[in-house]
């Protein structure tokens, strides 16, 4: 179950309904997939080959198609990051910059963990969404955010796209975020 942390107030939001409600108010889609469906060798395994990535897509085929139908996604794939990923450090540095996309950023975590830092609407300011296996999130189009790993430094995620070329990161310079980091 995802946990929310609001950076300005240090408020922590936990529990399915609370998290769902908070994210819904922010226009962020959130749902859960049942990762107990994964075969044993894929549970918690973030060092997977192309064949195993294909297997992940097959296990969640119904969930993927349901999400795609509801929101217009036409392509999907699996990304796996771990210490085995070449240049993980420089990859993460690239990730950790606030940016926007011209389409939703959809991620379904099937192993490991990840964290989205998202700029809230109105007075919310930036908030963190800590994701664990089974968490599915869609950061809306043009919403400033970034993604990074958590302490376990590994993740497997299904990504869905309307058009993969829409998933280019456009940097978003935000003095509000720079102040928070300082
Ligand atoms: Fe992004």
Backbone and ligand atoms as CSV (ligand in chain L), in Angstrom:
chain,resi,resn,atom,element,x,y,z
A,1,UNK,N,N,0.830,-1.197,0.000
A,1,UNK,CA,C,0.000,0.000,0.000
A,1,UNK,C,C,0.870,1.254,0.000
A,2,UNK,N,N,0.561,2.169,-0.890
A,2,UNK,CA,C,1.361,3.392,-0.996
A,2,UNK,C,C,1.235,4.243,0.263
A,3,UNK,N,N,2.268,5.020,0.547
A,3,UNK,CA,C,2.261,5.984,1.644
A,3,UNK,C,C,2.562,7.359,1.049
A,4,UNK,N,N,1.825,8.385,1.503
A,4,UNK,CA,C,2.037,9.747,1.005
A,4,UNK,C,C,2.747,10.562,2.082
A,5,UNK,N,N,3.707,11.372,1.666
A,5,UNK,CA,C,4.322,12.335,2.596
A,5,UNK,C,C,4.252,13.706,1.957
A,6,UNK,N,N,3.622,14.641,2.660
A,6,UNK,CA,C,3.526,16.005,2.139
A,6,UNK,C,C,4.729,16.782,2.649
A,7,UNK,N,N,5.524,17.311,1.732
A,7,UNK,CA,C,6.820,17.888,2.106
A,7,UNK,C,C,6.698,19.139,2.976
A,8,UNK,N,N,5.730,20.019,2.661
A,8,UNK,CA,C,5.592,21.278,3.409
A,8,UNK,C,C,5.217,21.068,4.863
A,9,UNK,N,N,4.393,20.075,5.135
A,9,UNK,CA,C,3.806,19.915,6.473
A,9,UNK,C,C,4.310,18.675,7.197
A,10,UNK,N,N,5.089,17.822,6.493
A,10,UNK,CA,C,5.523,16.530,7.032
A,10,UNK,C,C,4.366,15.599,7.355
A,11,UNK,N,N,3.178,15.918,6.832
A,11,UNK,CA,C,2.024,15.057,7.075
A,11,UNK,C,C,2.213,13.739,6.335
A,12,UNK,N,N,1.793,12.637,6.984
A,12,UNK,CA,C,1.910,11.307,6.395
A,12,UNK,C,C,0.502,10.750,6.208
A,13,UNK,N,N,0.212,10.243,5.037
A,13,UNK,CA,C,-1.119,9.695,4.779
A,13,UNK,C,C,-0.981,8.216,4.463
A,14,UNK,N,N,-1.682,7.392,5.252
A,14,UNK,CA,C,-1.601,5.944,5.084
A,14,UNK,C,C,-2.999,5.347,5.040
A,15,UNK,N,N,-3.078,4.106,4.605
A,15,UNK,CA,C,-4.374,3.422,4.560
A,15,UNK,C,C,-5.011,3.595,3.198
A,16,UNK,N,N,-5.482,2.490,2.640
A,16,UNK,CA,C,-5.985,2.474,1.260
A,16,UNK,C,C,-6.925,3.628,0.954
A,17,UNK,N,N,-7.961,3.801,1.757
A,17,UNK,CA,C,-8.981,4.802,1.432
A,17,UNK,C,C,-8.424,6.219,1.502
A,18,UNK,N,N,-7.612,6.503,2.542
A,18,UNK,CA,C,-7.034,7.841,2.702
A,18,UNK,C,C,-6.118,8.192,1.534
A,19,UNK,N,N,-5.273,7.220,1.159
A,19,UNK,CA,C,-4.325,7.434,0.068
A,19,UNK,C,C,-5.087,7.651,-1.237
A,20,UNK,N,N,-6.071,6.795,-1.465
A,20,UNK,CA,C,-6.875,6.878,-2.678
A,20,UNK,C,C,-7.567,8.237,-2.779
A,21,UNK,N,N,-8.142,8.654,-1.660
A,21,UNK,CA,C,-8.881,9.915,-1.631
A,21,UNK,C,C,-7.957,11.095,-1.898
A,22,UNK,N,N,-6.788,11.097,-1.212
A,22,UNK,CA,C,-5.835,12.187,-1.392
A,22,UNK,C,C,-5.416,12.281,-2.859
A,23,UNK,N,N,-5.050,11.124,-3.439
A,23,UNK,CA,C,-4.555,11.125,-4.818
A,23,UNK,C,C,-5.660,11.498,-5.800
A,24,UNK,N,N,-6.857,11.038,-5.520
A,24,UNK,CA,C,-7.993,11.377,-6.391
A,24,UNK,C,C,-8.181,12.894,-6.421
A,25,UNK,N,N,-8.095,13.526,-5.245
A,25,UNK,CA,C,-8.231,14.984,-5.169
A,25,UNK,C,C,-7.143,15.696,-5.950
A,26,UNK,N,N,-5.984,15.041,-6.078
A,26,UNK,CA,C,-4.865,15.635,-6.816
A,26,UNK,C,C,-4.904,15.235,-8.293
A,27,UNK,N,N,-5.935,14.507,-8.692
A,27,UNK,CA,C,-6.067,14.097,-10.097
A,27,UNK,C,C,-5.173,12.935,-10.476
A,28,UNK,N,N,-4.623,12.247,-9.454
A,28,UNK,CA,C,-3.695,11.139,-9.710
A,28,UNK,C,C,-4.450,9.810,-9.585
A,29,UNK,N,N,-4.418,9.008,-10.638
A,29,UNK,CA,C,-5.079,7.705,-10.583
A,29,UNK,C,C,-4.266,6.759,-9.704
A,30,UNK,N,N,-4.960,6.022,-8.853
A,30,UNK,CA,C,-4.275,5.032,-8.012
A,30,UNK,C,C,-5.124,3.787,-7.919
A,31,UNK,N,N,-4.512,2.628,-8.190
A,31,UNK,CA,C,-5.217,1.371,-7.956
A,31,UNK,C,C,-4.230,0.282,-7.562
A,32,UNK,N,N,-4.759,-0.906,-7.277
A,32,UNK,CA,C,-3.915,-1.994,-6.802
A,32,UNK,C,C,-4.039,-3.217,-7.706
A,33,UNK,N,N,-2.909,-3.861,-7.976
A,33,UNK,CA,C,-2.915,-5.153,-8.659
A,33,UNK,C,C,-2.490,-6.200,-7.629
A,34,UNK,N,N,-2.966,-7.439,-7.845
A,34,UNK,CA,C,-2.662,-8.527,-6.916
A,34,UNK,C,C,-1.366,-9.224,-7.329
A,35,UNK,N,N,-0.243,-8.843,-6.661
A,35,UNK,CA,C,1.065,-9.404,-7.072
A,35,UNK,C,C,1.275,-10.832,-6.566
A,36,UNK,N,N,0.313,-11.356,-5.788
A,36,UNK,CA,C,0.448,-12.761,-5.375
A,36,UNK,C,C,0.241,-13.676,-6.585
A,37,UNK,N,N,-0.248,-13.097,-7.693
A,37,UNK,CA,C,-0.426,-13.872,-8.930
A,37,UNK,C,C,0.910,-14.207,-9.597
A,38,UNK,N,N,1.953,-13.485,-9.240
A,38,UNK,CA,C,3.259,-13.704,-9.875
A,38,UNK,C,C,3.823,-15.065,-9.488
A,39,UNK,N,N,4.484,-15.766,-10.417
A,39,UNK,CA,C,5.167,-17.004,-10.037
A,39,UNK,C,C,6.266,-16.701,-9.024
A,40,UNK,N,N,6.558,-17.680,-8.177
A,40,UNK,CA,C,7.495,-17.482,-7.063
A,40,UNK,C,C,8.801,-16.811,-7.491
A,41,UNK,N,N,9.366,-17.252,-8.640
A,41,UNK,CA,C,10.696,-16.758,-9.024
A,41,UNK,C,C,10.669,-15.293,-9.471
A,42,UNK,N,N,9.463,-14.751,-9.648
A,42,UNK,CA,C,9.389,-13.338,-10.050
A,42,UNK,C,C,9.011,-12.430,-8.882
A,43,UNK,N,N,8.595,-13.027,-7.774
A,43,UNK,CA,C,8.206,-12.219,-6.617
A,43,UNK,C,C,9.435,-11.541,-6.017
A,44,UNK,N,N,9.439,-10.244,-5.993
A,44,UNK,CA,C,10.555,-9.504,-5.397
A,44,UNK,C,C,11.826,-9.559,-6.223
A,45,UNK,N,N,11.764,-10.169,-7.394
A,45,UNK,CA,C,12.962,-10.313,-8.224
A,45,UNK,C,C,13.057,-9.150,-9.214
A,46,UNK,N,N,14.105,-8.330,-9.063
A,46,UNK,CA,C,14.247,-7.167,-9.939
A,46,UNK,C,C,15.361,-7.342,-10.960
A,47,UNK,N,N,16.035,-8.489,-10.908
A,47,UNK,CA,C,17.071,-8.747,-11.918
A,47,UNK,C,C,16.517,-9.769,-12.886
A,48,UNK,N,N,15.679,-9.291,-13.811
A,48,UNK,CA,C,14.970,-10.218,-14.692
A,48,UNK,C,C,15.364,-9.996,-16.152
A,49,UNK,N,N,15.295,-11.093,-16.926
A,49,UNK,CA,C,15.656,-11.009,-18.352
A,49,UNK,C,C,14.411,-10.684,-19.189
A,50,UNK,N,N,14.609,-10.561,-20.493
A,50,UNK,CA,C,13.513,-10.151,-21.376
A,50,UNK,C,C,12.347,-11.142,-21.355
A,51,UNK,N,N,12.694,-12.425,-21.257
A,51,UNK,CA,C,11.659,-13.455,-21.201
A,51,UNK,C,C,10.794,-13.287,-19.951
A,52,UNK,N,N,11.448,-12.998,-18.838
A,52,UNK,CA,C,10.713,-12.819,-17.578
A,52,UNK,C,C,9.879,-11.538,-17.594
A,53,UNK,N,N,10.372,-10.508,-18.295
A,53,UNK,CA,C,9.592,-9.271,-18.431
A,53,UNK,C,C,8.297,-9.575,-19.194
A,54,UNK,N,N,8.429,-10.385,-20.219
A,54,UNK,CA,C,7.264,-10.807,-21.026
A,54,UNK,C,C,6.272,-11.558,-20.129
A,55,UNK,N,N,6.824,-12.384,-19.231
A,55,UNK,CA,C,5.987,-13.162,-18.315
A,55,UNK,C,C,5.182,-12.228,-17.395
A,56,UNK,N,N,5.841,-11.168,-16.921
A,56,UNK,CA,C,5.155,-10.193,-16.060
A,56,UNK,C,C,3.967,-9.597,-16.818
A,57,UNK,N,N,4.183,-9.267,-18.095
A,57,UNK,CA,C,3.095,-8.682,-18.898
A,57,UNK,C,C,1.945,-9.673,-19.055
A,58,UNK,N,N,2.301,-10.970,-19.188
A,58,UNK,CA,C,1.248,-11.973,-19.356
A,58,UNK,C,C,0.439,-12.148,-18.081
A,59,UNK,N,N,1.130,-12.164,-16.940
A,59,UNK,CA,C,0.440,-12.349,-15.657
A,59,UNK,C,C,-0.602,-11.241,-15.455
A,60,UNK,N,N,-0.249,-10.008,-15.842
A,60,UNK,CA,C,-1.152,-8.876,-15.595
A,60,UNK,C,C,-1.882,-8.409,-16.859
A,61,UNK,N,N,-1.995,-9.305,-17.830
A,61,UNK,CA,C,-2.603,-8.927,-19.114
A,61,UNK,C,C,-3.999,-8.317,-18.937
A,62,UNK,N,N,-4.805,-8.936,-18.091
A,62,UNK,CA,C,-6.177,-8.452,-17.901
A,62,UNK,C,C,-6.177,-7.052,-17.293
A,63,UNK,N,N,-5.347,-6.852,-16.255
A,63,UNK,CA,C,-5.269,-5.559,-15.571
A,63,UNK,C,C,-4.765,-4.472,-16.533
A,64,UNK,N,N,-3.752,-4.840,-17.336
A,64,UNK,CA,C,-3.170,-3.884,-18.283
A,64,UNK,C,C,-4.230,-3.461,-19.300
A,65,UNK,N,N,-4.952,-4.457,-19.846
A,65,UNK,CA,C,-5.950,-4.141,-20.872
A,65,UNK,C,C,-7.101,-3.318,-20.309
A,66,UNK,N,N,-7.463,-3.582,-19.063
A,66,UNK,CA,C,-8.529,-2.808,-18.427
A,66,UNK,C,C,-8.110,-1.340,-18.294
A,67,UNK,N,N,-6.888,-1.129,-17.797
A,67,UNK,CA,C,-6.354,0.225,-17.620
A,67,UNK,C,C,-6.228,0.930,-18.979
A,68,UNK,N,N,-5.742,0.194,-19.971
A,68,UNK,CA,C,-5.528,0.744,-21.310
A,68,UNK,C,C,-6.855,1.175,-21.928
A,69,UNK,N,N,-7.858,0.336,-21.748
A,69,UNK,CA,C,-9.166,0.629,-22.316
A,69,UNK,C,C,-9.770,1.881,-21.682
A,70,UNK,N,N,-9.610,1.985,-20.362
A,70,UNK,CA,C,-10.204,3.119,-19.652
A,70,UNK,C,C,-9.512,4.439,-19.976
A,71,UNK,N,N,-8.198,4.405,-20.222
A,71,UNK,CA,C,-7.447,5.658,-20.340
A,71,UNK,C,C,-6.760,5.871,-21.677
A,72,UNK,N,N,-6.978,4.973,-22.627
A,72,UNK,CA,C,-6.461,5.201,-23.982
A,72,UNK,C,C,-5.008,4.825,-24.194
A,73,UNK,N,N,-4.437,3.995,-23.305
A,73,UNK,CA,C,-3.050,3.574,-23.519
A,73,UNK,C,C,-3.031,2.476,-24.578
A,74,UNK,N,N,-2.031,2.527,-25.457
A,74,UNK,CA,C,-1.999,1.555,-26.551
A,74,UNK,C,C,-0.736,0.696,-26.546
A,75,UNK,N,N,0.274,1.114,-25.771
A,75,UNK,CA,C,1.518,0.343,-25.721
A,75,UNK,C,C,1.922,0.145,-24.275
A,76,UNK,N,N,2.604,-0.952,-24.002
A,76,UNK,CA,C,3.105,-1.181,-22.657
A,76,UNK,C,C,4.375,-2.004,-22.707
A,77,UNK,N,N,5.183,-1.861,-21.658
A,77,UNK,CA,C,6.402,-2.651,-21.543
A,77,UNK,C,C,6.758,-2.778,-20.066
A,78,UNK,N,N,7.898,-3.429,-19.795
A,78,UNK,CA,C,8.347,-3.615,-18.411
A,78,UNK,C,C,9.739,-3.037,-18.289
A,79,UNK,N,N,9.966,-2.288,-17.215
A,79,UNK,CA,C,11.306,-1.779,-16.960
A,79,UNK,C,C,11.778,-2.365,-15.628
A,80,UNK,N,N,13.047,-2.784,-15.585
A,80,UNK,CA,C,13.631,-3.333,-14.362
A,80,UNK,C,C,14.919,-2.578,-14.060
A,81,UNK,N,N,15.034,-2.092,-12.830
A,81,UNK,CA,C,16.244,-1.391,-12.396
A,81,UNK,C,C,16.756,-2.033,-11.121
A,82,UNK,N,N,18.064,-2.226,-11.052
A,82,UNK,CA,C,18.673,-2.786,-9.845
A,82,UNK,C,C,20.161,-2.479,-9.903
A,83,UNK,N,N,20.881,-2.970,-8.903
A,83,UNK,CA,C,22.337,-2.771,-8.901
A,83,UNK,C,C,22.962,-3.393,-10.148
A,84,UNK,N,N,22.252,-4.333,-10.785
A,84,UNK,CA,C,22.772,-4.992,-11.986
A,84,UNK,C,C,22.631,-4.103,-13.226
A,85,UNK,N,N,21.876,-3.004,-13.097
A,85,UNK,CA,C,21.673,-2.098,-14.238
A,85,UNK,C,C,22.941,-1.285,-14.479
A,86,UNK,N,N,23.498,-1.338,-15.687
A,86,UNK,CA,C,24.704,-0.541,-15.950
A,86,UNK,C,C,24.411,0.949,-15.731
A,87,UNK,N,N,25.356,1.628,-15.109
A,87,UNK,CA,C,25.234,3.079,-14.895
A,87,UNK,C,C,24.000,3.489,-14.114
A,88,UNK,N,N,23.593,2.681,-13.140
A,88,UNK,CA,C,22.398,2.993,-12.342
A,88,UNK,C,C,22.495,4.391,-11.732
A,89,UNK,N,N,23.695,4.715,-11.219
A,89,UNK,CA,C,23.879,6.021,-10.556
A,89,UNK,C,C,23.570,7.195,-11.486
A,90,UNK,N,N,24.152,7.160,-12.674
A,90,UNK,CA,C,23.951,8.307,-13.573
A,90,UNK,C,C,22.520,8.321,-14.105
A,91,UNK,N,N,21.934,7.132,-14.230
A,91,UNK,CA,C,20.539,7.028,-14.652
A,91,UNK,C,C,19.638,7.716,-13.613
A,92,UNK,N,N,19.901,7.431,-12.336
A,92,UNK,CA,C,19.078,8.012,-11.269
A,92,UNK,C,C,19.252,9.526,-11.208
A,93,UNK,N,N,20.484,9.973,-11.420
A,93,UNK,CA,C,20.732,11.426,-11.414
A,93,UNK,C,C,19.883,12.107,-12.475
A,94,UNK,N,N,19.778,11.440,-13.631
A,94,UNK,CA,C,18.977,11.984,-14.727
A,94,UNK,C,C,17.496,12.011,-14.330
A,95,UNK,N,N,17.058,10.945,-13.650
A,95,UNK,CA,C,15.655,10.842,-13.221
A,95,UNK,C,C,15.279,11.945,-12.239
A,96,UNK,N,N,16.233,12.282,-11.358
A,96,UNK,CA,C,15.880,13.072,-10.176
A,96,UNK,C,C,15.803,14.561,-10.455
A,97,UNK,N,N,15.177,14.922,-11.565
A,97,UNK,CA,C,14.974,16.326,-11.895
A,97,UNK,C,C,13.505,16.512,-12.212
A,98,UNK,N,N,12.921,17.568,-11.647
A,98,UNK,CA,C,11.499,17.818,-11.863
A,98,UNK,C,C,11.249,18.052,-13.354
A,99,UNK,N,N,10.229,17.366,-13.894
A,99,UNK,CA,C,9.922,17.483,-15.323
A,99,UNK,C,C,8.440,17.216,-15.560
A,100,UNK,N,N,8.009,17.456,-16.779
A,100,UNK,CA,C,6.630,17.138,-17.165
A,100,UNK,C,C,6.662,16.328,-18.467
A,101,UNK,N,N,5.531,15.671,-18.766
A,101,UNK,CA,C,5.376,14.953,-20.032
A,101,UNK,C,C,4.100,15.418,-20.715
A,102,UNK,N,N,4.032,15.149,-22.017
A,102,UNK,CA,C,2.814,15.511,-22.746
A,102,UNK,C,C,1.803,14.367,-22.720
A,103,UNK,N,N,2.064,13.343,-21.902
A,103,UNK,CA,C,1.033,12.337,-21.633
A,103,UNK,C,C,1.195,11.813,-20.209
A,104,UNK,N,N,0.212,11.038,-19.742
A,104,UNK,CA,C,0.278,10.500,-18.382
A,104,UNK,C,C,1.538,9.646,-18.217
A,105,UNK,N,N,2.069,9.589,-16.992
A,105,UNK,CA,C,3.145,8.637,-16.709
A,105,UNK,C,C,2.542,7.541,-15.833
A,106,UNK,N,N,2.368,6.370,-16.421
A,106,UNK,CA,C,1.695,5.274,-15.733
A,106,UNK,C,C,2.721,4.221,-15.329
A,107,UNK,N,N,2.700,3.857,-14.052
A,107,UNK,CA,C,3.618,2.839,-13.565
A,107,UNK,C,C,2.879,1.893,-12.628
A,108,UNK,N,N,3.037,0.596,-12.881
A,108,UNK,CA,C,2.502,-0.419,-11.982
A,108,UNK,C,C,3.703,-1.171,-11.420
A,109,UNK,N,N,3.906,-1.042,-10.111
A,109,UNK,CA,C,5.073,-1.671,-9.487
A,109,UNK,C,C,4.768,-3.152,-9.247
A,110,UNK,N,N,5.608,-4.046,-9.794
A,110,UNK,CA,C,5.368,-5.473,-9.582
A,110,UNK,C,C,6.433,-6.102,-8.668
A,111,UNK,N,N,7.560,-5.407,-8.456
A,111,UNK,CA,C,8.580,-5.865,-7.506
A,111,UNK,C,C,9.416,-4.653,-7.091
A,112,UNK,N,N,10.064,-4.755,-5.935
A,112,UNK,CA,C,10.879,-3.636,-5.452
A,112,UNK,C,C,10.020,-2.449,-5.046
A,113,UNK,N,N,10.613,-1.259,-5.079
A,113,UNK,CA,C,9.914,-0.044,-4.638
A,113,UNK,C,C,10.285,1.134,-5.526
A,114,UNK,N,N,9.474,2.156,-5.474
A,114,UNK,CA,C,9.782,3.386,-6.194
A,114,UNK,C,C,9.074,4.528,-5.509
A,115,UNK,N,N,9.518,5.734,-5.821
A,115,UNK,CA,C,8.893,6.885,-5.192
A,115,UNK,C,C,8.684,7.969,-6.253
A,116,UNK,N,N,7.471,8.473,-6.309
A,116,UNK,CA,C,7.167,9.609,-7.175
A,116,UNK,C,C,7.104,10.850,-6.307
A,117,UNK,N,N,7.798,11.895,-6.726
A,117,UNK,CA,C,7.691,13.199,-6.080
A,117,UNK,C,C,6.856,14.045,-7.040
A,118,UNK,N,N,5.696,14.509,-6.573
A,118,UNK,CA,C,4.719,15.149,-7.463
A,118,UNK,C,C,4.359,16.533,-6.929
A,119,UNK,N,N,4.219,17.493,-7.819
A,119,UNK,CA,C,3.777,18.839,-7.426
A,119,UNK,C,C,2.254,18.829,-7.348
A,120,UNK,N,N,1.754,19.074,-6.147
A,120,UNK,CA,C,0.314,19.038,-5.935
A,120,UNK,C,C,-0.375,20.264,-6.499
A,121,UNK,N,N,-1.683,20.153,-6.606
A,121,UNK,CA,C,-2.473,21.285,-7.075
A,121,UNK,C,C,-2.691,22.221,-5.894
A,122,UNK,N,N,-2.970,23.478,-6.191
A,122,UNK,CA,C,-3.293,24.441,-5.133
A,122,UNK,C,C,-2.162,24.598,-4.136
A,123,UNK,N,N,-2.491,24.550,-2.850
A,123,UNK,CA,C,-1.508,24.834,-1.802
A,123,UNK,C,C,-0.760,23.601,-1.314
A,124,UNK,N,N,-1.048,22.457,-1.866
A,124,UNK,CA,C,-0.451,21.219,-1.346
A,124,UNK,C,C,1.068,21.249,-1.396
A,125,UNK,N,N,1.627,21.819,-2.445
A,125,UNK,CA,C,3.075,21.751,-2.645
A,125,UNK,C,C,3.480,20.350,-3.067
A,126,UNK,N,N,4.769,20.059,-2.978
A,126,UNK,CA,C,5.248,18.747,-3.417
A,126,UNK,C,C,4.903,17.675,-2.390
A,127,UNK,N,N,4.526,16.506,-2.897
A,127,UNK,CA,C,4.324,15.357,-2.007
A,127,UNK,C,C,4.981,14.112,-2.609
A,128,UNK,N,N,5.400,13.200,-1.716
A,128,UNK,CA,C,6.035,11.949,-2.126
A,128,UNK,C,C,4.997,10.834,-2.098
A,129,UNK,N,N,5.029,9.981,-3.088
A,129,UNK,CA,C,4.198,8.774,-3.067
A,129,UNK,C,C,5.143,7.581,-3.078
A,130,UNK,N,N,5.237,6.891,-1.938
A,130,UNK,CA,C,6.117,5.721,-1.848
A,130,UNK,C,C,5.331,4.494,-2.307
A,131,UNK,N,N,5.887,3.812,-3.300
A,131,UNK,CA,C,5.150,2.719,-3.933
A,131,UNK,C,C,5.777,1.366,-3.645
A,132,UNK,N,N,4.908,0.377,-3.406
A,132,UNK,CA,C,5.370,-0.993,-3.186
A,132,UNK,C,C,4.694,-1.898,-4.220
A,133,UNK,N,N,5.089,-3.182,-4.274
A,133,UNK,CA,C,4.494,-4.068,-5.270
A,133,UNK,C,C,2.959,-4.061,-5.181
A,134,UNK,N,N,2.328,-3.953,-6.342
A,134,UNK,CA,C,0.863,-3.921,-6.415
A,134,UNK,C,C,0.315,-2.521,-6.591
A,135,UNK,N,N,1.129,-1.499,-6.307
A,135,UNK,CA,C,0.672,-0.119,-6.458
A,135,UNK,C,C,0.729,0.310,-7.920
A,136,UNK,N,N,-0.367,0.904,-8.385
A,136,UNK,CA,C,-0.461,1.396,-9.763
A,136,UNK,C,C,-0.789,2.882,-9.700
A,137,UNK,N,N,-0.007,3.690,-10.406
A,137,UNK,CA,C,-0.195,5.132,-10.325
A,137,UNK,C,C,-0.113,5.740,-11.723
A,138,UNK,N,N,-0.883,6.787,-11.941
A,138,UNK,CA,C,-0.780,7.527,-13.200
A,138,UNK,C,C,-0.636,9.003,-12.883
A,139,UNK,N,N,0.545,9.543,-13.133
A,139,UNK,CA,C,0.789,10.972,-12.931
A,139,UNK,C,C,0.225,11.694,-14.149
A,140,UNK,N,N,-0.728,12.617,-13.938
A,140,UNK,CA,C,-1.392,13.220,-15.093
A,140,UNK,C,C,-0.446,14.045,-15.975
A,141,UNK,N,N,-0.811,14.112,-17.239
A,141,UNK,CA,C,-0.122,14.897,-18.240
A,141,UNK,C,C,0.185,16.308,-17.703
A,142,UNK,N,N,1.390,16.806,-17.997
A,142,UNK,CA,C,1.811,18.177,-17.641
A,142,UNK,C,C,1.914,18.440,-16.138
A,143,UNK,N,N,1.929,17.377,-15.330
A,143,UNK,CA,C,2.079,17.557,-13.877
A,143,UNK,C,C,3.565,17.418,-13.508
A,144,UNK,N,N,4.176,18.460,-12.919
A,144,UNK,CA,C,5.600,18.358,-12.577
A,144,UNK,C,C,5.848,17.231,-11.563
A,145,UNK,N,N,6.896,16.441,-11.799
A,145,UNK,CA,C,7.179,15.276,-10.948
A,145,UNK,C,C,8.575,14.748,-11.262
A,146,UNK,N,N,9.040,13.833,-10.425
A,146,UNK,CA,C,10.132,12.946,-10.834
A,146,UNK,C,C,9.992,11.634,-10.094
A,147,UNK,N,N,10.746,10.641,-10.557
A,147,UNK,CA,C,10.672,9.289,-9.998
A,147,UNK,C,C,12.060,8.877,-9.554
A,148,UNK,N,N,12.157,8.187,-8.433
A,148,UNK,CA,C,13.446,7.607,-8.082
A,148,UNK,C,C,13.241,6.337,-7.277
A,149,UNK,N,N,14.358,5.661,-6.976
A,149,UNK,CA,C,14.278,4.413,-6.224
A,149,UNK,C,C,14.252,4.700,-4.735
A,150,UNK,N,N,13.936,3.679,-3.940
A,150,UNK,CA,C,13.960,3.826,-2.482
A,150,UNK,C,C,15.162,3.064,-1.934
A,151,UNK,N,N,15.155,2.769,-0.622
A,151,UNK,CA,C,16.351,2.199,0.013
A,151,UNK,C,C,16.803,0.863,-0.589
A,152,UNK,N,N,15.855,0.067,-1.079
A,152,UNK,CA,C,16.244,-1.233,-1.660
A,152,UNK,C,C,16.888,-1.071,-3.043
A,153,UNK,N,N,16.758,0.142,-3.591
A,153,UNK,CA,C,17.391,0.487,-4.870
A,153,UNK,C,C,17.103,-0.507,-5.986
A,154,UNK,N,N,15.859,-0.972,-6.036
A,154,UNK,CA,C,15.473,-1.834,-7.159
A,154,UNK,C,C,13.971,-1.779,-7.384
A,155,UNK,N,N,13.601,-1.967,-8.634
A,155,UNK,CA,C,12.185,-1.917,-8.989
A,155,UNK,C,C,11.930,-2.670,-10.287
A,156,UNK,N,N,10.730,-3.239,-10.383
A,156,UNK,CA,C,10.206,-3.702,-11.672
A,156,UNK,C,C,8.864,-3.004,-11.841
A,157,UNK,N,N,8.656,-2.373,-12.998
A,157,UNK,CA,C,7.408,-1.652,-13.212
A,157,UNK,C,C,6.904,-1.862,-14.633
A,158,UNK,N,N,5.580,-2.020,-14.736
A,158,UNK,CA,C,4.938,-2.017,-16.046
A,158,UNK,C,C,4.673,-0.559,-16.390
A,159,UNK,N,N,4.999,-0.152,-17.630
A,159,UNK,CA,C,4.740,1.216,-18.090
A,159,UNK,C,C,3.709,1.161,-19.212
A,160,UNK,N,N,2.776,2.074,-19.194
A,160,UNK,CA,C,1.777,2.129,-20.266
A,160,UNK,C,C,1.852,3.488,-20.952
A,161,UNK,N,N,1.669,3.488,-22.260
A,161,UNK,CA,C,1.807,4.720,-23.041
A,161,UNK,C,C,0.639,4.916,-23.996
A,162,UNK,N,N,0.308,6.171,-24.235
A,162,UNK,CA,C,-0.576,6.491,-25.351
A,162,UNK,C,C,0.297,6.534,-26.605
A,163,UNK,N,N,1.457,7.178,-26.461
A,163,UNK,CA,C,2.424,7.243,-27.550
A,163,UNK,C,C,3.794,7.362,-26.896
A,164,UNK,N,N,4.643,6.325,-27.026
A,164,UNK,CA,C,5.940,6.371,-26.321
A,164,UNK,C,C,6.716,7.655,-26.593
A,165,UNK,N,N,6.504,8.275,-27.741
A,165,UNK,CA,C,7.241,9.507,-28.030
A,165,UNK,C,C,6.730,10.660,-27.164
A,166,UNK,N,N,5.529,10.500,-26.593
A,166,UNK,CA,C,4.984,11.519,-25.686
A,166,UNK,C,C,5.678,11.475,-24.336
A,167,UNK,N,N,6.436,10.424,-24.091
A,167,UNK,CA,C,7.062,10.255,-22.790
A,167,UNK,C,C,8.487,10.823,-22.765
A,168,UNK,N,N,8.654,11.948,-23.410
A,168,UNK,CA,C,9.923,12.657,-23.358
A,168,UNK,C,C,9.833,13.570,-22.144
A,169,UNK,N,N,10.907,13.646,-21.352
A,169,UNK,CA,C,10.885,14.503,-20.167
A,169,UNK,C,C,11.229,15.935,-20.553
A,170,UNK,N,N,10.345,16.855,-20.201
A,170,UNK,CA,C,10.618,18.275,-20.400
A,170,UNK,C,C,10.938,18.877,-19.046
A,171,UNK,N,N,12.151,19.400,-18.868
A,171,UNK,CA,C,12.533,19.938,-17.555
A,171,UNK,C,C,11.554,21.005,-17.096
A,172,UNK,N,N,11.296,21.020,-15.792
A,172,UNK,CA,C,10.378,21.992,-15.215
A,172,UNK,C,C,11.142,22.715,-14.112
A,173,UNK,N,N,11.558,23.941,-14.393
A,173,UNK,CA,C,12.320,24.719,-13.403
A,173,UNK,C,C,11.346,25.275,-12.391
A,174,UNK,N,N,11.548,24.927,-11.136
A,174,UNK,CA,C,10.578,25.334,-10.130
A,174,UNK,C,C,11.292,25.874,-8.895
A,175,UNK,N,N,11.282,27.197,-8.686
A,175,UNK,CA,C,11.942,27.768,-7.515
A,175,UNK,C,C,11.395,27.193,-6.219
A,176,UNK,N,N,10.113,26.843,-6.214
A,176,UNK,CA,C,9.496,26.280,-5.004
A,176,UNK,C,C,10.208,24.981,-4.611
A,177,UNK,N,N,10.521,24.153,-5.608
A,177,UNK,CA,C,11.168,22.892,-5.295
A,177,UNK,C,C,12.618,23.115,-4.885
A,178,UNK,N,N,13.309,24.043,-5.551
A,178,UNK,CA,C,14.697,24.333,-5.208
A,178,UNK,C,C,14.800,24.787,-3.755
A,179,UNK,N,N,13.834,25.605,-3.318
A,179,UNK,CA,C,13.830,26.088,-1.929
A,179,UNK,C,C,13.698,24.939,-0.946
A,180,UNK,N,N,12.847,23.972,-1.300
A,180,UNK,CA,C,12.616,22.852,-0.384
A,180,UNK,C,C,13.855,21.995,-0.220
A,181,UNK,N,N,14.606,21.885,-1.316
A,181,UNK,CA,C,15.801,21.028,-1.259
A,181,UNK,C,C,16.876,21.681,-0.414
A,182,UNK,N,N,16.906,23.035,-0.435
A,182,UNK,CA,C,17.986,23.759,0.242
A,182,UNK,C,C,17.880,23.628,1.762
L,1,LIG,FE,FE,8.451,11.368,-15.674
